[in-house]
Amino acid sequence: TYNHDGRLQFSGVSVNEGTGTVTLRASFANPERLA
């Protein structure tokens, strides 16, 4: 887990039929400059 809250930036509109997944993109604070 990550100790900082994230913010949803993008949610895909379709489900990948092969994997049952949806594409999401989120942004998180990175004060420790983790790569």
TORPA-4810 file (N, C-alpha, C, O; in nm, 3 decimals):
<nodes>
NODE_1_0.083_-0.119_0.000_0.000_0.000_0.000_0.087_0.124_0.000_0.207_0.118_0.025_T
NODE_2_0.024_0.238_-0.028_0.094_0.365_-0.038_0.034_0.459_0.065_-0.088_0.465_0.078_Y
NODE_3_0.116_0.531_0.138_0.070_0.613_0.251_0.006_0.746_0.211_-0.030_0.824_0.299_N
NODE_4_-0.008_0.774_0.083_-0.065_0.901_0.038_-0.190_0.874_-0.044_-0.196_0.778_-0.121_H
NODE_5_-0.289_0.960_-0.027_-0.411_0.948_-0.107_-0.382_0.985_-0.252_-0.297_1.069_-0.280_D
NODE_6_-0.453_0.920_-0.342_-0.438_0.949_-0.484_-0.563_1.015_-0.538_-0.667_1.018_-0.473_G
NODE_7_-0.550_1.068_-0.658_-0.664_1.130_-0.725_-0.680_1.065_-0.862_-0.586_1.059_-0.941_R
NODE_8_-0.800_1.015_-0.889_-0.830_0.952_-1.016_-0.825_1.056_-1.127_-0.894_1.158_-1.120_L
NODE_9_-0.744_1.031_-1.230_-0.728_1.123_-1.341_-0.805_1.077_-1.466_-0.849_1.160_-1.545_Q
NODE_10_-0.820_0.947_-1.482_-0.882_0.893_-1.603_-0.938_0.756_-1.575_-0.878_0.677_-1.502_F
NODE_11_-1.053_0.726_-1.631_-1.113_0.593_-1.624_-1.158_0.555_-1.765_-1.232_0.629_-1.830_S
NODE_12_-1.112_0.440_-1.811_-1.150_0.393_-1.943_-1.299_0.365_-1.951_-1.364_0.343_-1.848_G
NODE_13_-1.353_0.366_-2.071_-1.497_0.348_-2.088_-1.533_0.207_-2.134_-1.651_0.175_-2.153_V
NODE_14_-1.432_0.122_-2.153_-1.461_-0.014_-2.198_-1.386_-0.115_-2.112_-1.281_-0.086_-2.054_S
NODE_15_-1.442_-0.235_-2.107_-1.381_-0.345_-2.033_-1.307_-0.434_-2.132_-1.362_-0.471_-2.236_V
NODE_16_-1.182_-0.469_-2.100_-1.106_-0.562_-2.183_-1.170_-0.699_-2.166_-1.169_-0.755_-2.056_N
NODE_17_-1.226_-0.754_-2.272_-1.297_-0.882_-2.262_-1.205_-0.998_-2.229_-1.251_-1.096_-2.170_E
NODE_18_-1.078_-0.989_-2.264_-0.984_-1.098_-2.235_-0.943_-1.104_-2.089_-0.921_-1.213_-2.035_G
NODE_19_-0.934_-0.987_-2.025_-0.886_-0.984_-1.886_-0.991_-0.938_-1.786_-0.974_-0.957_-1.666_T
NODE_20_-1.099_-0.876_-1.834_-1.202_-0.824_-1.745_-1.159_-0.698_-1.672_-1.212_-0.666_-1.565_G
NODE_21_-1.062_-0.625_-1.729_-1.009_-0.506_-1.662_-1.051_-0.377_-1.732_-1.091_-0.378_-1.849_T
NODE_22_-1.042_-0.267_-1.657_-1.066_-0.133_-1.708_-0.939_-0.052_-1.684_-0.877_-0.067_-1.579_V
NODE_23_-0.901_0.032_-1.778_-0.782_0.116_-1.761_-0.814_0.234_-1.670_-0.913_0.304_-1.690_T
NODE_24_-0.728_0.255_-1.569_-0.739_0.369_-1.478_-0.605_0.440_-1.472_-0.501_0.378_-1.489_L
NODE_25_-0.609_0.571_-1.448_-0.485_0.646_-1.425_-0.509_0.735_-1.303_-0.612_0.803_-1.294_R
NODE_26_-0.414_0.735_-1.211_-0.425_0.817_-1.090_-0.294_0.888_-1.065_-0.188_0.844_-1.112_A
NODE_27_-0.300_0.998_-0.991_-0.177_1.069_-0.953_-0.168_1.068_-0.801_-0.268_1.073_-0.730_S
NODE_28_-0.044_1.061_-0.753_-0.016_1.055_-0.610_0.097_1.151_-0.576_0.185_1.176_-0.658_F
NODE_29_0.093_1.205_-0.455_0.206_1.283_-0.406_0.326_1.190_-0.394_0.310_1.071_-0.366_A
NODE_30_0.446_1.243_-0.414_0.567_1.161_-0.406_0.676_1.240_-0.332_0.782_1.268_-0.389_N
NODE_31_0.651_1.276_-0.205_0.748_1.358_-0.132_0.882_1.289_-0.108_0.983_1.357_-0.088_P
NODE_32_0.885_1.156_-0.109_1.010_1.083_-0.089_1.087_1.063_-0.220_1.195_1.005_-0.220_E
NODE_33_1.029_1.111_-0.331_1.090_1.098_-0.465_1.118_0.952_-0.502_1.223_0.920_-0.557_R
NODE_34_1.022_0.864_-0.470_1.035_0.722_-0.504_1.021_0.706_-0.654_0.940_0.775_-0.718_L
NODE_35_1.098_0.616_-0.711_1.090_0.593_-0.856_0.998_0.478_-0.887_0.979_0.444_-1.003_A
</nodes>
